[in-house]
Amino acid sequence: TSSHTRVGILNNPSSKIKEDNTAIARGILTTFLTQSNSSFKSFLSKLANEETAKSLAAGTKIATFLTPGMDADAFEKKYNTLGLDIIKTHQMFCQEVLKLLPGQTAVMSNGR
């Protein structure tokens, strides 16, 4: 509710990282990098929907779910070039620094 709040997401997958099982994670990261806050919230809500996850797993392109007001060109360019290394780096940080088990979730506040 505050304009001074910052949100970040770290991925800590429990399974082997592949393109076909990281569509949502890559979509979220791409949105952080290319979109305004107003577009981010509505797209994130759409990605959090179970039907969207099922559809993506079945092969639907993520661009199908872009919401009005999003910069579709910037999103698609970044999404198509965003490698899996960033997710692997997140996973290493979660497990080596934060001492989380694979797939374990956590909430950090003020870096703690």
C-alpha positions as CSV (number, residue, x, y, z in Angstrom):
1,T,0.0,0.0,0.0
2,S,3.0,2.3,0.2
3,S,4.9,3.8,-2.7
4,H,8.0,3.3,-0.7
5,T,7.8,-0.5,-0.6
6,R,10.1,-2.5,-2.7
7,V,9.6,-6.1,-3.8
8,G,12.1,-8.6,-5.0
9,I,11.8,-12.3,-5.9
10,L,14.4,-15.0,-5.7
11,N,13.8,-18.3,-7.4
12,N,14.6,-21.5,-5.5
13,P,13.4,-24.3,-7.7
14,S,13.3,-27.9,-6.4
15,S,13.7,-29.5,-9.8
16,K,16.2,-29.3,-12.6
17,I,16.1,-25.9,-14.3
18,K,15.0,-26.1,-17.9
19,E,13.3,-23.7,-20.3
20,D,10.0,-25.6,-20.2
21,N,9.6,-25.5,-16.4
22,T,10.7,-21.9,-15.9
23,A,8.2,-19.9,-18.0
24,I,6.6,-18.3,-15.0
25,A,9.8,-17.5,-13.2
26,R,11.3,-16.0,-16.4
27,G,8.1,-14.1,-17.0
28,I,8.2,-12.5,-13.6
29,L,11.9,-11.6,-14.0
30,T,11.3,-10.2,-17.4
31,T,8.4,-8.1,-16.1
32,F,10.6,-6.7,-13.3
33,L,13.2,-5.7,-16.0
34,T,10.9,-4.2,-18.7
35,Q,7.6,-3.0,-17.3
36,S,6.1,-0.2,-15.2
37,N,4.7,-0.9,-11.7
38,S,1.1,-0.6,-12.8
39,S,1.6,-3.2,-15.6
40,F,3.6,-5.5,-13.3
41,K,0.8,-6.0,-10.7
42,S,-1.9,-7.0,-13.2
43,F,0.4,-9.3,-15.1
44,L,1.7,-10.9,-11.9
45,S,-1.8,-11.6,-10.8
46,K,-2.5,-13.3,-14.2
47,L,0.7,-15.4,-13.9
48,A,-0.3,-16.5,-10.4
49,N,-3.4,-18.1,-11.7
50,E,-3.4,-21.9,-11.8
51,E,-5.0,-22.1,-15.2
52,T,-2.3,-19.9,-16.6
53,A,0.4,-22.2,-15.2
54,K,-1.4,-25.2,-16.8
55,S,-1.7,-23.5,-20.1
56,L,2.0,-22.5,-20.1
57,A,2.9,-26.1,-19.2
58,A,0.8,-27.3,-22.2
59,G,2.8,-25.0,-24.5
60,T,0.9,-21.8,-24.7
61,K,3.2,-18.8,-25.4
62,I,3.6,-16.4,-22.5
63,A,2.9,-13.4,-24.8
64,T,-0.8,-14.6,-24.8
65,F,-1.1,-13.5,-21.2
66,L,0.3,-10.0,-21.6
67,T,-2.0,-7.4,-20.1
68,P,-3.1,-4.0,-21.6
69,G,-0.6,-1.3,-21.1
70,M,2.4,-3.6,-21.1
71,D,5.3,-2.9,-23.5
72,A,4.9,-6.2,-25.4
73,D,8.0,-5.6,-27.7
74,A,10.3,-5.0,-24.7
75,F,8.9,-7.9,-22.8
76,E,9.2,-10.4,-25.7
77,K,12.8,-9.3,-26.6
78,K,14.0,-9.7,-23.0
79,Y,12.0,-12.9,-22.3
80,N,13.4,-14.6,-25.4
81,T,17.0,-13.7,-24.5
82,L,16.8,-14.2,-20.7
83,G,18.9,-17.3,-20.1
84,L,18.6,-19.8,-17.4
85,D,21.8,-18.7,-15.7
86,I,19.9,-16.0,-13.7
87,I,17.6,-18.6,-12.2
88,K,20.6,-20.9,-11.4
89,T,22.2,-17.9,-9.7
90,H,19.1,-17.3,-7.6
91,Q,19.0,-21.0,-6.7
92,M,22.7,-21.0,-5.6
93,F,22.1,-17.8,-3.5
94,C,19.1,-19.3,-1.8
95,Q,20.8,-22.5,-1.0
96,E,24.3,-21.4,-0.2
97,V,23.8,-18.0,1.4
98,L,20.2,-18.2,2.8
99,K,20.6,-21.9,3.6
100,L,17.2,-22.9,2.1
101,L,16.5,-26.4,1.0
102,P,15.6,-26.8,-2.7
103,G,12.1,-25.5,-3.2
104,Q,11.8,-24.1,0.3
105,T,10.2,-20.7,0.5
106,A,11.0,-17.7,2.8
107,V,10.2,-14.1,3.2
108,M,12.9,-11.6,3.9
109,S,12.3,-8.2,5.3
110,N,15.0,-5.5,5.4
111,G,17.5,-8.1,4.2
112,R,16.9,-10.5,7.1
